């Protein structure tokens, strides 16, 4: 939890899900030892963290490319359609890229105190 508060104060991207799972595991290990953890469940959670984002991204890319291929590349006047759809494609790619690298404004000490209470 300290890591979550510190990273939030520094405006770093943090997964609260990862933090919660880590806290639960840490308290269980501290209270009852390593044998108290269902390691098969932990393994499945970690696999889902690794597999879900690429699958979702791949599905969106598949749909986007399939739509472009059907309506633009396989049409009789593909060059003209490509010229018309290029601004839309450029906008979508720019939006996706900029949202990935966007930064938040660092929280002020008052907003950080409010979020902790």
N, C-alpha and C positions, 0 to 999 in steps of 0.2 A: 504494500500500500504506500510505503514511503516513496518507492520508485514512481508510482503513479502521480503522487502529489508533486514530486520534484520535476518530473517530465512535463506535467501540466503547467507548472510555474514557468518553465523555460519555453513553453509553446511547442513542445515536441509532440509528434504524433504518437499516441499510445492507445493500445487496445485494452479496454477495460475488461473484456472477456479473458484475455491472457492473464491479466492481473488477478482477477477473481479466482480463476482456476489455480494459479500459482499460490495465492493466499490460502485457499482451502487445502491444497496439498501440503503446504508448509505447516499449517496448524495441525493437520492430521498426523504428519510425521513427528512433529514436536510432542504431540499428546500421546500417540500410541505406537510410533515407530513406523519404519518403512513397510512393514507387513500390512498396515491398515489401509494402504492405497490399492485400489483396483487398477493395476497397471495395464490390463487389457482395455479398460475404459479410457485411461489416459492416452494410450496408443491410438485408439480410435478418434479421440478428440484432436490429437496432434495431426493425424492423417487428414482429418476434415479441414483443419486450418491450412494445410499444404495443398489440398486438392481443390477445394471449393473456388478460390479466386481464379485459377487458370480455367476451370470449367466454365464459369460464368462469363469470363472475358472471351473465351473461345466461342461460346454460344452467340454472344453479341456480334463478334466479328463474322461468324458464319452467316448470320442473318443479314448483316450489312453488306457483305460481299455478294451473297446470293441475290439480294435485291438489285445491286448494281449490275451484276452479270446478266440478270434476266431483263431488266429494263433499259440498260445502256449498252453493254458490250455485245449482246446478241440481237440488237435491233438492226434494221436495214441502214439506218442513218446513224451509226454508232458514234462517228466523229462529232456530229452536230449535237447529239444528246450528251456526249462527254463534255463538250464545251459549256452546255447549259447546266449540267449538274456539278461541274468542278467547284464553283463557289460553295455549294452546299457540302460537298465532301471536305473541302478545305476547312470550312467552319466546324464541321463535326470533329475532324481530327484535331484542330486547334483547341476546341472546347475540351475534348478529352485530355489532351496533353496539359493544358493550363490547369485543369482541375486537379490533375495529379500532382503538379508542382506548386499549387497555390499555398500561400502561407497565411496563417492567422495572425491577427494582431496580438501581441503578448498581453496576457491579462494583467490588470493593475492589481495592486495589493488589496484594494477594497473588494474587487470582484472575486479574487481568490479566497478571501476570508468569507465572503457570502456563500461561495460554493462549498466550503467546508463545514458550514453550520447548518 
